[in-house]
Structure formats: C-alpha cells, structure tokens
Amino acid sequence: MLWVETRTPQEAKEVYERTWGIQCKDTARGVEFSVRGDGLYENAEFWAHAIQKVRDNPHERLKMPKRHLPLPAAFREAAVALRAIIRSSRKEKISYDGALEELYRLAGFWSFYVPYAPRLQQAGYTC
C-alpha cells in the first residue's frame, strides 16, 4: 500500500512502521535499535539512486517516487516525472488531463508538508 492510498489512521500507521519503524534487537552487547527502512530500497539499491536508471522513461520514473511519498525528494521526483509526461503528451497532441490532475493533487499534499515539527522534535514527513 502506498502512503497516498491510506484511508484510516491504522493504515497510515502500518505504512509508517514498515518504512520508519524502530526495530529492537537483544544482542550480547545489550539492546540495539535500528530503523527498519524497508521501503527505502529498490532492487537492493537506495531508491534515489535507482531512479537514475529510469530517467528516460517518465511513466516508470513516476512509479518509484510514488512508493516513497511523503519523503521530500519523492515529491520533487514525482513532479519532475509528471512534467515530463505532460510535455511529451503536449508534443504528441494527446490529452494530458490525468497527469495534470495528478500534479495538482501532489502539489496539494506538498502544501501540507511541515519541514520540521518542533513539538515532536523530528522531521515533518515522519509525523
């Protein structure tokens, strides 16, 4: 499930835990904590590096950052891909209304973005 597809607080919490949840392990040295980060990789490669391989295919390029929303870089990469789709559709003189609507929806999500949540003392996208 993608972040933008969540409908309930429970679904949002599950996506959050899968991506950012803290994992505790008992070891001989004591308890070790690490961030799961399961959703940050594409084919064993960090997603922001993997996206470079699909740079010339805007539709494939759009799929990857959508899986990584609400990361700030994912908003930027999705907007770049959508603008490329709109530009190619205009050249081919075909309708680009769907891509334009998606770009506006993405801008709407971005307008609620909080860079830093001082009360929680953490980045806004992890709230």
N, C-alpha and C positions, 0 to 999 in steps of 0.2 A: 504494500500500500504506500502511496506517495503522500507526502505531507499535505499537499493541496487537496487530496481526496478525503482527508479525515473529516468526520461529521460530528463526532462526540469527543468529550474530554478524554474518555478512556482510550479511544483510537489514537488521539494525539499523544497521549502518554506512552502508548506502546511504540509508536514511531520514535519518540524521543528516547526511550530506553534502549531501543535497538541501535540507535545511532550514537547517542551520547552517554548512555547509562554507565555508571561506575561499577566495575566488577571487583569483588574482593576475593583474594586467594590466601589461604593459610599456607605458609612456607616454613622451612626450618629457621629462617631469619625473622619470622613474625608474619604479620598480615601485610600483603602487598595490594595496592589499589591501582587499577588502570582503567582508562576509558575504553569501552568496547569498540566504538568506531567502525562497526561492521558495514555501515552504509557509505563509508568514505572511499571505497576502492572499487575499481572496475577492472576485471581480469587481472587481479593481483597488482594493480598499479593505481597510485593515487589518482582520483578522478580528474583533477585539474590538469594532470599531465596526460592522462589517457585521452582527454578531449582533443588534444592537438592532432591525434591520428585521424579524426573525422572532421577536421576543419573545412574540407571542401564539400561536405555533404550536410547542408543546413538542417535537414529533417532528422538525420542521425545525431547531429550536434545538439539539437534541441532536446532529444530524449534524455541525454545524460544529465544536464543540469537540472531538469525537472525532478529527477530522482534525488537530487541533493539540496533541494529547497528545504529550509529557509536560509541556507548559507549565503552570505552577501555575494560571493563570487558566482554562485549559481544564478542569482538574479541577473547579474551582468552578462554571463554567458548565454542565458536563455534569451535575453533581449537582443544580443548580437545575432543569434541564430534566427530569431523571428524577423529581424530587419532584413537579413539576407534572403529569407523566404519571400517576404513582401517585395523586395527589389527584383528577384528573379520572376515572380508572378507578374509584376508590372511590365517587365521586358517582354514576357510571353503573352501579354494582354489577356490574362486569365484572372478570375476573381481571387482576391486575397482578403476577403472579409473575415474569414475564420482566423487567419493569422493576426490580423489587426485587432480583433476582439480579444484574442489571447494575450497580445501585447498590452492592451489596456487593462486586462484582468491582472496581469503580472505587475503593472505599474500601481494598481490599486493595493495589492499585497505589500509592495515595497513602501507605499506611503504610510503604512502602519509600523514599519520597521523601526526598532529602537536600537541604536548602535551600542549603547551600554545602559544596563539597568542598575542605577546606583543603589537602590534599596536592596536588590538581590546580590549586588557586587559580582555581576557576571555579564558576559556578552548578551545583547538583546535577543539574538536568534536562538539561544538555548533556553529562554524562558518558557 
